Amino acid sequence: MVRGFNLLAGGVLLLYPLLVYVGMTRWSHDALALMLLPLFALRLLPGSAALREWLWAARLAGVVGLALVVLSLWFKAQHWLLFYPLVVNLTLLAVFGWSLRQPMTLVERLARLTTPDLPPRGVRYTRRVTQVWCLFFIINAALATLTILHGDLALWSLYNGLISYVLIGVLMGGEWLVRRHVMRGGDNDPT
């Protein structure tokens, strides 16, 4: 049951930019903050994750999310809430980047869940994919920062609540196509 609440909170937090936009334009500051507090608190509950890095990242993002809501309430300033997408990108960058310094990258560990006997070409490929995701999180964090600095809530919501998700989907889809080619032993190994 705890896992279900944690997953529910994670799913609702995917709508975070929309919630913040609606909350900042239609609700009181306190109502928005009080709605977000339990969502972030649920992320701190014990849960199971196939990889401990995901659990660590979810908890860190939950702690920072709680801190941002508390700062927003304390200072009566909603702009603190705009930093959450930036924090998520930096957290994911830290997790993926940390794994590059390990014998097995995060993407390799994920790949080995379905392909335990990953060939050396696959190991090289997963390391490259991890590097690409790190670059993506750097760029996405920079763009999230620009939307915060620009000060336009609609632009912030559009980028962080739609465009960045579309870009994630494009990267995942493109990687899937390249991976199919690599797994077939394509002539032009991208590694």
Secondary structure as the mmCIF struct_conf table of DSSP 4:
data_model
#
loop_
_struct_conf.conf_type_id
_struct_conf.id
_struct_conf.beg_label_comp_id
_struct_conf.beg_label_asym_id
_struct_conf.beg_label_seq_id
_struct_conf.end_label_comp_id
_struct_conf.end_label_asym_id
_struct_conf.end_label_seq_id
HELX_RH_AL_P HELX_RH_AL_P1 VAL A 2 LEU A 13
TURN_TY1_P TURN_TY1_P1 LEU A 14 LEU A 15
HELX_RH_AL_P HELX_RH_AL_P2 TYR A 16 ARG A 26
BEND BEND1 TRP A 27 TRP A 27
HELX_RH_AL_P HELX_RH_AL_P3 HIS A 29 LEU A 42
TURN_TY1_P TURN_TY1_P2 ARG A 43 LEU A 44
BEND BEND2 LEU A 45 LEU A 45
BEND BEND3 ALA A 50 LEU A 51
HELX_RH_AL_P HELX_RH_AL_P4 ARG A 52 PHE A 75
TURN_TY1_P TURN_TY1_P3 LYS A 76 LYS A 76
HELX_RH_3T_P HELX_RH_3T_P1 GLN A 78 PHE A 83
HELX_RH_AL_P HELX_RH_AL_P5 TYR A 84 LEU A 100
TURN_TY1_P TURN_TY1_P4 ARG A 101 ARG A 101
BEND BEND4 GLN A 102 MET A 104
HELX_RH_AL_P HELX_RH_AL_P6 LEU A 106 THR A 114
TURN_TY1_P TURN_TY1_P5 PRO A 116 ASP A 117
HELX_RH_AL_P HELX_RH_AL_P7 PRO A 120 HIS A 150
TURN_TY1_P TURN_TY1_P6 GLY A 151 GLY A 151
HELX_RH_AL_P HELX_RH_AL_P8 LEU A 153 LEU A 158
HELX_RH_PI_P HELX_RH_PI_P1 TYR A 159 ILE A 163
HELX_RH_AL_P HELX_RH_AL_P9 SER A 164 MET A 183
TURN_TY1_P TURN_TY1_P7 ARG A 184 GLY A 185
BEND BEND5 ASP A 187 ASN A 188
#
